[in-house]
Amino acid sequence: MKSYYWIKLYHEILDDAKMGRLPDHLWRRTIELFLLAGEEHHKGHLPSLADMAWRLRVDEEQLHQDLEALAQVD
C-alpha cells in the first residue's frame, strides 16, 4: 500500500470545542481515523469496518460503538 507519509493536522485542534470535549479514547480514535483516511487517499473515505478494526487492533463492535458516538457529536 502506498503511503502519503503525512496528513495535515491543524494545531487549532487543541482549541476546538468538539475535539476538546471528547473523552480521551474518542479523541485518540478520531486522530486514528484521520490517519486511516489520509492513508487511503480516497477523498477522506475510510476502509471497511473490518479492515479498520484490524489495523487499529480493536474489536469490530467497539469500533462500531466509537463510530456511532462520534457521529452523535455536534
PyMOL commands that set and color helices and strands:
alter all, ss='L'
color gray80, all
select helices_A, chain A and resi 11-15+17-20+24-40+49-56+60-71
alter helices_A, ss='H'
color red, helices_A
deselect
rebuild
show_as cartoon
